[in-house]
Amino acid sequence: MRFVLDNDVDARVANVFTAAGHECWTAGNAGLAQVADDDLSVYADNKNAVLVTHDREFTQRRKKNTIGKHVRLKCPEPDACEIVARQLPELVEVLGQHDHLVVEVSTAHVKFFHARWE
């Protein structure tokens, strides 16, 4: 699976994904550090990648207008590596079952929301 990290996600989270055999890069690596959130969603979808962010407002917009696969890390940034590592098997399973999906990952759960447009 492929993942792209939004600017607000610690780049070390990429190591968790790559250690598990996935491809992962940051928006900055792609030269997209200054693009709008919606443009980053389109970029990730075009690359067949899952967009990973901490941004609550961004995720709320994706729940209303789902573009590709979007993951919100509902945890403090310093805890993200540990949470992603712990929840990665379930996260990958859920992401593999849907083409367009929003997922929230926390210490307690992986919660997903089916695609929709308002």
C-alpha positions in Angstrom: 0.0 0.0 0.0 1.1 3.6 -0.6 0.9 6.4 1.9 1.6 10.2 1.7 2.0 12.2 4.9 0.5 15.7 5.2 2.8 18.4 6.5 1.5 18.1 10.1 2.6 14.4 10.4 6.0 13.7 11.8 8.2 12.3 9.0 9.3 9.4 11.3 5.8 7.9 10.8 7.0 7.1 7.3 9.4 4.7 8.8 6.6 2.7 10.4 4.9 2.3 7.1 8.1 1.4 5.2 9.3 -1.1 7.9 6.0 -2.9 7.3 6.7 -3.1 3.6 4.6 -0.2 2.4 5.7 2.8 0.3 5.5 6.2 2.1 6.6 9.7 1.4 5.8 13.2 2.7 4.0 16.1 0.9 7.3 17.9 1.2 9.2 15.1 -0.5 6.7 15.4 -3.4 7.3 19.2 -3.6 3.8 19.9 -2.2 4.6 21.5 1.1 2.6 24.6 0.2 -0.4 23.2 -1.7 -4.0 23.4 -0.4 -5.4 20.5 1.4 -7.8 19.6 -1.3 -5.1 19.6 -3.9 -3.1 17.2 -1.7 -6.1 14.9 -1.6 -6.3 14.9 -5.3 -2.6 14.3 -5.6 -2.7 11.3 -3.2 -5.7 9.8 -5.0 -4.0 10.2 -8.4 -0.9 8.4 -7.0 -3.2 5.6 -5.5 -1.9 6.6 -2.1 -3.6 7.0 1.3 -3.3 10.6 2.7 -2.4 10.6 6.4 -3.0 13.8 8.5 -3.6 15.0 12.0 -5.8 17.9 10.7 -9.3 17.6 12.2 -10.8 20.3 9.9 -9.3 18.7 6.8 -10.8 15.4 7.8 -14.2 16.9 8.4 -14.2 18.2 4.8 -13.1 14.8 3.5 -16.0 13.1 5.4 -18.4 15.4 3.6 -16.6 15.1 0.2 -14.5 11.9 0.2 -11.7 11.9 -2.3 -9.6 8.7 -2.3 -8.5 7.3 1.0 -7.9 9.7 4.0 -6.5 8.8 7.4 -6.7 11.1 10.4 -4.4 10.3 13.3 -6.4 11.2 16.4 -3.4 11.4 18.8 -0.7 13.8 19.8 2.0 14.0 17.2 4.7 12.5 19.5 2.5 9.4 19.9 1.8 8.9 16.2 4.6 6.4 15.5 3.5 4.1 18.3 -0.2 4.4 17.5 0.3 3.7 13.7 2.5 0.7 14.5 -0.1 -0.7 16.8 -3.1 -0.1 14.6 -1.4 -0.8 11.2 -2.7 -4.3 10.5 -6.3 -3.3 11.1 -5.8 0.0 9.2 -4.4 -1.8 6.1 -7.2 -4.3 6.2 -9.9 -1.6 6.3 -8.2 0.5 3.6 -7.9 -2.5 1.4 -11.6 -3.1 1.4 -12.7 0.3 0.0 -11.8 2.7 -2.8 -12.9 5.9 -1.2 -12.9 6.1 2.6 -12.1 8.3 5.6 -10.5 6.5 8.6 -9.7 7.9 12.1 -7.0 6.1 14.0 -6.6 6.5 17.8 -5.2 4.5 20.6 -8.5 2.7 21.1 -9.7 2.0 17.6 -9.7 2.3 13.8 -13.0 3.9 12.8 -14.1 4.3 9.2 -16.6 6.4 7.4 -18.0 5.4 4.0 -17.5 7.8 1.0 -20.1 10.4 0.4 -20.6 13.8 -1.2 -22.7 16.7 0.1 
